[in-house]
Amino acid sequence: MPANKEVELYLTCPKSLEGLLLDEAQALGLDDAREHLSGVSGRGTMQVAYSLCLWSRLANRVLLVLKRFSVKTVEDLYHGINDLDWSEHLQANGTLSVEFTGRGSGIDNTHFGALKVKDAIVDALRDADGNRPSVDKISPDVRVHLHLNRGEATLSLDLSGTSLHQRGYRLQQGAAPLKENLAAAILLRAGWPALAKQGAALVDPMCGVGTFLIEGALMAADIAPNLRRERWGFSNWLGHNPEQWQPIFEEAKQRAAIGLAKPPLWIRGYEGDPRLIQPARNNIERAGLASWVNVYQGELATFEPKTDQGQTGLVVTNPPYGERLGDEASLLYLYQYLGERLRSACLGWEAAVFTGAPQLGKRMGLRSHKQYSLFNGALPCRLLLFQVQPERFVLSDRMTTHVKPGAQVDDDEAPRLTGEPERTAAPMETARLSEGGQMFANRLQKNLKLLGKWARKEQIECYRLYDADMPEYALAIDVYADWVHVQEYAAPKTIDPEKAKGRFLDALAAIPTVLDVPPERIVIKRRERQAGMRQYERQAERGQFMHITEGGVKLLVNLTDYLDTGVFLDHRPMRMRIQKEAAGKRFLNLFCYTAAATVHAAKGGARTTTSVDLSKTYLDWAKRNLALNGFSDKHSLVHADVMVWLESDRESYDLIFLDPPTFSNSKRMEDVFDIQRDHVLLLDRAMARLAPGGSLYFSNNFRRFVMDESIEARYQVTNITAQTFDPDFARNKKIHQAWHLTQRTD
């Protein structure tokens, strides 16, 4: 292709990088440049096209537009492509791949569209000897791209080959790495190129496999991001002109050599996961930056950048942000600690934090002076920019306006105003609780003063400290010795999810300080409205058990793996009652769960115990609970459907505990169980097993449960609900109901 001939070019990029790519492409020589969704178009010579391939840090692909034409039918598509002189681009025995996007004009399937494009090219090149191009999806001679939109087809050649974000150095990566061009965009938005020219430092306290560090070093050393690429989309294209390409490539090599010969900047990364250290170092080596970038193993808690010359620079990081609310909540303390480390160890530095959870970003105790809306794949994210200064108060003018993706946005803590901006005094750094968070902390402190004193007096180490006492802070907080178990109740649909999330995070922020417990000992879960066996479904698989002491017995609890922990704290008085009454009795525990009540009965001197449940997992847990207390003989664990087992069992029991679920539809059951519908049959079958003079304790947590009148007609029934609450559940007496049943004596 002639050196001075202008061609039409189209550059694709991730959504939200269009503005940055427009500036970059214009700087590299693209004329008549215009911004589109996920792309930029313009005109330039092949030298410009080659430069874009080599130097673009933001583009995914550089497309050379061959033709635009109208398409009304499939035949129009075929002829529009077949009419092109393909001998200028590909040999008859060459290889190609086709990417087709869009639909319409009788083409509703991209695979069908790609097939038609391929057929048109192959038919155009088939020679007299029968030679014809073949398809190679991995390494073709040319990559053809066709986009169909509203009857207009755009036919292009992909000059880049594989996506330009794949620089070639990152053969090893972590669980959720940023793409290289997104990392480059973040560094550009953070002003790193200007800082690098001033000799500033660059550091990432959670560097993963080093993408930010490598991209930053490439910029600082003036190295073309794709200099090490060995194969391009134009390598075997017949229109490729090596005489135009080679000088551009050689100049890039010279610039890289000059850049690497300069004294390297202070570029460091720290990573807590030891498994990622060597992959990061391997990536740095492949990028040719071993003398510029260093990575060390180190937790965020030890992060303190001490540069060689005492200079400041840019801290850039992409902390985890989770996909579910529970994940996000559990990361609150990480973000708080990141803010604390920046304030204490990075005064005078710039900081850039990229997150998909802006609510967490606001918990860092720093006020961002700029924010940008970006996308990580399909996930909307925010880039928060900070100037880490000593704590002070500043007057700031702030006003929020509507922005498009990729544009700068104001701090989302700023008031949503129209007209005149609000003039406010805004604390820059110290992490403080919000007004609501402080109010929650006050309530938590009050509860701790009252319940903590009671728990110490009664030698109770596990108790409920808070249970939605303030309706807008809908969570339960349980103390398990020196651990804290937090459950968020799902907010009603009438509550704005963002407000509910904000209040939850406010509450979580208060817990470590009020309870004097480190964040790593706070377990966070979300409790939805439960049905069937969902409360028993596994949440995680850590297998971390601890034992607690209650009434002289030890019980295993697991705070992480299931929604419930293995012991229902509200049943503590019931378990203690069973322990006091069990001496010499035959005890039956139906729907036994982890058999905590059975252990108490055994401790109280029960002659025998039988525990029935449908879950093998929880029966194994029950076995471990018994063994932990030295009980093994005379204690039977039965794996069965309680309703079916009761129908066939013929033994008699002096003391029965019956605590069924509200609803169960386990596949192992013969029928669906519903406590309101089935409690009459259940109680009749259980009472048939009760020995003369024996006691049956029945409880359930269905708040709308109503005992059938026929039960009270057949048995002596006493509602003992009020007697089954300790002070920690006195605020929530709807959590369960309880009855004492005996055979009638009249």
N, C-alpha and C positions, 0 to 999 in steps of 0.2 A: 504494500500500500504506500502511495507517495507520502513523503515526510510532511508536506505542508497541507495535505488534504484533511479537512475537518470532518469528524464523524459524530454521530449522536451517541451519547453515553448515558447509561442509567446505573446508579449505584444503589444497592439495597443496604439496609442497616436495621438493627433492632428498633422497635417502636420506642420513641422518645429521644432518640439520638439524631433526629433529622437536622435540627438547627446546628448542632456541632459539626455534623458531617458537611453541611452546606458551607460553613466557614472553612473547613479543612480542604474541601474540594476546590473552592475558589482560590485558596492559597497555593494549591498545586497546579493551577492553570485552567480549571474548568470555566468556560465562558457560558453566558446565558443560563446560569445555574438557577434552578428552581427547586423548592422544597415540596415533597409529596409525603403521604403517609408511608412511613418505613422506607423512604428512599429520597434520592436527589437526582434530577436530570440536568443535562447540559450538553455543551458541544466542546470539542477539542481535537487536537491532532492525536496520532497514535503515540507520540511521545508523552502527551498528557495521560493517555490511557495507561501506558506502561508505568508512569510515575504514580498514578493512583493505585495500581496493583501493588507496587512495591512499598509505598509510603503511607497509605491510608491506615490509620490506627482504629478507625471506626466502622468502615464498610464491611459488609459480608461478602458482596460480590460486585464486580465491575462488568456490566453487560454492554456489549457493542450492538447497537440496534441496527439490524440489517434492512428491515422493511416494516412498514405499517400498512394495513389494508383492511377493507371492510369484509365482513363475513356474515352472510345470511343463512347459508346452508353448509353442511359438511363438505360438499363439493367445492364451495368457495374457499374453504380452509385448505383443502388439498391443492387446488390449482394455484392459490396465492403463494404457497410454499414451493410447489413443483416448478413454477415459472422462474424461480431464482436460479442464477448460474452457480450451482453448488460446486462446480469444478474449481472455483476460485478459493474454496474453503476446505475441501476434503477429497482425498483420493477415492477411487472406486472400491478399493480393497481396504479402506480405512475403517475406523470404529467411531461410534457416536453414542451419546446418551441424550435423552429428551426429557425435559421437565415441562409440564403443562399446568398452568394455573388458570382459574376462572371457569366460566361455563356460559351456556346460551347458544343460540343459533343451531339448535338441534344437538348440542353436545352437553350432556349433563353428567358426564363421568370423565374425570381427569385421565384415567388410564386409557379410555377410548380416544380422548383427544390426543394424548401422547402417541398412541399407536398410529393415528392418521398422519401426524407430523412425520413420524419415522417413515411411514410408507411413501409419503410424497418425496422425501429426500432420497430414499433408496431407489425409487423408480427413476428419479432424475439422474442418478449417477450410475445406474446399471449399464455396463458396457457390452460390446458385441460378444465378448468372450464369456459373458455371464458373471463377471465379477460385480460384487455389490457390497456396500458397507454392512457391517454387522454391529450389533448392540453390545456395548461394554459399559456397564454401570459403574465400574470401579475406576478405571483409568482410560477413558476414551480419548481419541485424538481431538474431538471437538465436543463441547457440551452446548446443546441447543436449548433455548428457553423460549416458550411461547406463552404470552398472557392474553387472554380473551376477556374483554369487558365491554358489555353493551354493544356487541356486534363489531367491535374494533379489535383487530389482532395486532400484537406487537411481537415481532420475531427478532430474537437476539442471539448472539454468541456469548457465552460466559468466558471472559478472558482470565478470570481468577482461578478457575478449577475448583478445588475444594474451598470451602468458605474461608475468607481471609482472616477470620478470628482465630483460626487454627494455625498459630504461628509455627508450630512444630516442636516447641520446647516442652510442652506440657503433655508428656506421655503418661504421667502418673498424676492422679488428682484425688481430692478428698470426696466426701459424701455429696456436697452441694457447692461446687466451685462456681465462681462467676466466670462468664465468658471473657476472653481476653479483651475484646473491644468494649465491653461494658466497663471493665476495670479501667481501661484507658480513658473512657469518657468521665468516669468519676474523678480520676486524677486531673483531667483537664478542667472540670468544673471546680475542683478544689484549688486551682491556680498553681499546680505543681511545676509546670514548665518555667514560670517566672521565678518561683522559689529556687529551683535547681540552678538557674543562671546566677543566683546570688550565693550559691554554695551552701544552701540549706540542707538539713538532714531529712531523711524519710524513714519512717518506722511504722510497722504494723504489729500491734500487740497480740493479735490472733490471726497469724498469717496463713494458716493452712498449708497449701503447697506453694505459696510464694507468688501468686499472680500479680498482686499489687506491686510487690517489690521489683519483679522483673520488668513489668510494663513501665514503672517509674524509672528504672535504670536505663532502659532503652531510650526513653525520652531524654534523660540527662546526658547520655553519651552520644546523642544524635545518631542513633542506629535505626535504620529502616526496620519496621516491625516484621517485615516478611523477607528480610535479606537472606535468611537461611533456608528459604523454601527451594526445593530442588525441582519441582514440577509445577507448571502453570497451565491454565486453560488454553493459553496461546502457544504452548511449546510445540505441538504438532499441527497447529493450524496453518494452512497453506498461505494465509494472508500475513503471517507473522514475518516481521523484518528484523532479523538479528542486528543489522547495522544501526537501526534506530534504538533497539533495546540495550545493546551492550554498553554504550557510553553512559546510559542512565544507571545501569547496574554497577559499572566500575566506579562511578562517582559516589554511589552509596557505599561501596566498600571502602573507598578512601575516607569518606566522612566518618565511618565507623572506626577505622583505624586511628584517626586523629582523636576522636572522642574517647576511645579506650586508652589512649596514651596519656590523657590528662590524669591528674591525681583524682582517684575515685571519690565520690561523695560518700558520706556516712549513711549507708542504707542497711537497716537491720530489721529482722523479723523474729518474733517470739511465738512459740506454739506449745500449748500444754500437752497435746497428744503426741507421745514419743513415736508413734507409728508414722507420723507425717513428716518427721524431720528429714529422714533420708530421701523420700520422694521430693521434698522441696529442694534439697541440695542437688539432687539429680537434675531437676528442671532448670535450676540456676546454671549448672554446668553446661547443659545442652544449649542454653541461650548465650553461652560465651561470656557470662558475667560473674564468674567465680571470684574475681578480684574486686568486684564492686558490691556484691550482696552477700550478707552473712545471715544465717538463721540459727537460732538457739532454742533449746527446749526451756520453756519457762511459763508458769501459770500467770494469769492476769494479776494475781495478788502480788507477784514479785516484779511486775513491769515498772521500770524506771529508766528511761533512755538517758544515758550519760554519754554524750558525744565526746569525741577526741578533743575538740577545741572549745567545748562548751557552747556550741551554736545551737540554735533552735531550728525548727523546721515544720514538717507536716506529719501528723499522726493520722493514718488512714486505716480504716478497718471495716469489716463486714461481719459483725457479730451475728450469731444465730438468732432467728426470730420465730421459728416454729410455724406450723400450719394450722394447728387447732388452738382454741382459746386456752386450754389447759397448758399447752406448750408455752404459749406466750406468757401466761401468768408465772410459770415456773422460771422464766428467764428474767423476770423483773429485777431480781437481785443482781444478776450479771450486769445489767445496764446501769443499775445504781452504782455498782462497784467500778464499772468502767468510768463513769463520771467522776467518782471519787479519786481514781488513779490519775485522771487527766488533771484535776484540780491540784492534787498534791505533788505530782511528779513532772507535769508538763506546762508549767506556767510560762507564758510567752510564746507557746507553740500555736500553730494552726491545727485544727482537727477536722476530719471528715469522717462521718459515721453513716454508713449505708444500711438501711433497714427496711424490711417489709412490714414492720410494726411501729408506726409513728407514735402510738401510745407509749411504747417502751422508750422510744427516743426522748420523750418529754420527761421521763423519770430519771434522767441522768443528772439533774441539778445544774445544768448549763443551758443558757439561752442561745439558740442558734441565730446568727446574724443573717444567714441565707439558707434557703431550702430549695431543692429541686425535685420535681416529680419525675421519676424514671420508672422503667419497667425491667424486671428481671424475668425474662420469658414473658409469661402472661400475668405475672404477679405485680401489681402496682406497688412501688416502693418510694421511699424518700431518701434523699441525700441531705444530711444535716451538716452544715458547716459552722464551726465554732472558732472563736478567738479566745484562747484560754488565758484569762487575765485574773489578777488577784480579786478577791471578792470586793465588790463595790456596787453602788447604786448609780444608775444612769437614767437620764431622761431620754426617752425614745419616742419617735413618731412612727406609728405603725398603722397601716391600713391594708386590708385584704382585698384583692381583686380576683376575678376569674382568670385562670391561666390554662393553657393547653399543656399536654404532657411534654416534658423536657424543658419547660420554661421555669424560670425562677418563681418561687412562691414565698409568701411571707410566712413567718413563724405561725404555726397553727394554734399557738396559744394566744395569739393576738385577737382582740375582739372583732367580731364580724360587723363592720360599720360601713355605712355609705356617707358621703359628704366629707366633713372635716375629720382628719385623723385624731385619735385620742392621744393625749400627752400624759404619760404615766411614769411612775418610778418603778423600774423593773430590776430585781436582784439578778445579778449575772451568774453567780456560781453556787452558793451554798445550797445543798440539797435540803429542802424543807418539805414537810407534809403540807398538802393542800388544806384548805379550811375544812373540807369534809373529812380528809384523812386525819386531821388533828382531833376532830370531833369523835371519830371512830376510836382513835387511840385513847381518848379520855374514857370512853365506855369500857374498852378492854382493860384499862388500868383499874377501873372501879370493880369490874368482875374479878380480876385477879386478886385484888385485896380481900374480897369477901370469900370467894371460892377457894383461893389458895390456903387461907387460914383453916377452912373446914377440911380440905383434903389432907393437910399436914396432921391435923388433930386425929382424923379417922385413918391415917396411914394409907390413903388412896393416892396412887401415883398416876392414874389415868382417869381423866374426867373431861366433861364438856365445859369449856370456858365461855363460849359465845355461840348463840344459836339464833341468828337473824333477829337479835334484840331490837335493832334498828331496821325496819323493813327495807329501806333503800340500800342497805348493806346486807344482802341476802347470802350469807355463808355461815357455815358451822366450823368452829375451831375447837379441836380436841387436843388436850395435852397427853402425851404418852411418855411419861418420865421426862427425859431431856430432848424429846422430839415433839414436833407440832404437826398435826394432821388437819389440813384445811380442805373443806368441800364447798364449792360454790353451787348454790341452787340456781337452776336455769331461770332467767328472768322471764316474767310474763311477756306475751307478745305485744302488750301495750307499752312496754318500756323500750325506749330507744337503745338498741344494742350497744352503740358507742358509749352512751352514758353509763349503762350497766357495766361495761368493761372498765371504764374509767374509775367507777366507784370501787370495783373489785380490786383494781391495782392500787388505789388509795389505801384500801384496807390492808393489802399485803405489805405495802411499804411500812405500815405501822408495827407489824408483828415482831420483827427482829428486835427492835428497840424496847418495846413494852415488855416482851417476854424474855429478853436477854438471851436469845437463842440464835446461833449462826444460821444464815440462809440455807446452808447445805443440810440442815436438819429440819427443814420445813418441806412437807410433802403436800402437793396441791393437786386437787381433783375437781371434776365437775360432775354434779349429780343431776341427771335428767329425771323426768318422770319415768319410773321404772315399770316394766311389764314382764311377767314370766320370770325367766332365769337371768335377765339382763344384769341384775345386781351382782350376779356371781361371775360374770364374764371377766376374763383376764384383761387387765389394763396394761400390764408390762410383764417382763419375765426376768426380773432381777434375782428372785429367790432369796431376798434378804429378810431373815426372820430375827426377831428379838423377843425376849420373854419379859412379861410384866408380872407383877405380884398382886393378887387380889384375894383377900380373906384367907391368907395362908397358903394359897395354891399359886402355881406358876402357869401362865398361859402364853402360848406362842402367838404373836401378832405379826402381820406383814403389812406395812404401811403403803407399799408401792404397787403391788402386783394386781390387786383387785379393788373394786370400788369400796367394799367394806373390808375391815382390817382383820377379821377373825374373831372378834368379840364385840357384841353390841353393848355399849356402855350404859344405855338406858335400862338394861335388864340386870344391872348389878344388884339391886335389892332383891329381885326374884331369885338370883343365883345364891345369895346369902341365905334367903329363906329356905331354899332347897337344902343347902348344906346343914342348916340347923335341924331340919325335920327328917333327914335321910337315915339316921342311925338305925341299923338292923333291918332296913326296908329294901324291897325289890324295886329298883328305880327304872322307869322307862322314859327315854328322851326321844320324842318324835320330831322329825324335821330337825335333826340335831345340829346341823351345820358343823362347827368344829368341836362340838361336844364340851363347851365350857361348863355348861350346867352339869354335865356328867362328872367332870373332874371335881366340881364342888360336892356333888352327892357322894362320890368316893371318899373325898376328904372328910365328909361328915359321918362316915362309917356305914354306908349303904352295904347291905348284904351282897347284892348283885346289881349290875347296871346293864341295860340294853339300850343301844343308841342306833336309830334308824335314819338313813338319808339316801337319796338317790345319787349323790355325787361321790365318786371314788376319790376325787381330789380332796374333798373335805373330810371324808372318813379317814384318809391317810393322815391328814392334819390332826384329826381327833386322836388317832393312835399315838401320834407324837406328843400330844398334850398329856395323855394318860401316862406315857412312859416318862415324860419329864418330871412327873410327880411320884414316880415309883410304882404306878399301878399298871398291872398287866393281866393278872388272873381275875376271873369272875366278871370281866367287863367285855361284853359282846358288842361288836360293831357289825351292823347289818346293812348290806347294800341292797336297797329295795325301794319301790314305790310305796309310800306309807299307806295309802288307801288300800292297795292290794294286799300288803303285808298284814294289816289289821284284820282283814277279812279271813285270812288263813291262820293267824296266830291263835293259840289256845292257852297261853300262859296267863297268869294273874300277876298284877303288880300293885304294890302298896302306894307308890308315889309316881305320878305321871306328869311330865312337862310337855305341853303341846304348843309350839310357836310356829305355825305354818306361814308360808308366804301369802301375799294377797292374791297372786295369780301365778300359775305356772303352766307352761306348754312344752315342757321338755319332750324331745323325741323318744326318750326312754319310758315315758309314761303311757299308760293305756288310754288315758283321756285327759282333756284339759282340766286343770284344777282352778276353781274360783272360790275364794273363801266365803263370800256372801252367799253364793248359791249352794255350796257343798258343806258348809259347816255343820249342818244338822246330821248328815250322814257320817261325817268325820267324828263328831263328838259321840254319836251313838256307838260307833265301832270302838272308839277309845274307851268309853265308859264300860263297855262290855268286858274289857280287859282289867278293869279296876277291881281290886279285891275288896271284900267287905271292910268298911271302916277306913278305906283308903282315900287319898286326895288327888284330884287332877287340877293342875294349874293350866289355864288356857289363856293365851294372849295373841294379839295380832296388831299390825300397824296400819290397817285400813281405816282411814279417818271417818269414813261414812258407814262403818260397820254397825249393823243392828242385830242383836241376838234374837233368834226366832223364839216366839212365845212358847212353842212346844218344848223347848229345852228346859225352860224354867218350870214347866208343868211336870216333866218326868224326873228332874234331878233337883237337888238342893243347890242353888246357884247364888253366889255372892260376888258382887262386883267389888274387886279390891284394887281398882286402878289407882286410887289416891294413895294407897299404901306402897305402891311400887315405884315411887320416884324419890331419888335423893335430891339434895339441893341444886345440883348442877343441871337437872332437868325440870326443875320447878317452873321454869319460864316456858316450857313447851310440853304441857301435859296432854297434847294431842298426838304425841309420837307413838304411843301404843295404848291399848286397853287391856285389862287383865281381869280374869274371873277365877274363883275357886269353886270347883264342882265336887260334890260327894253324892253318894246314893241317898235317896230319900229314906227316912226311917219311919214316916207315917204310913 
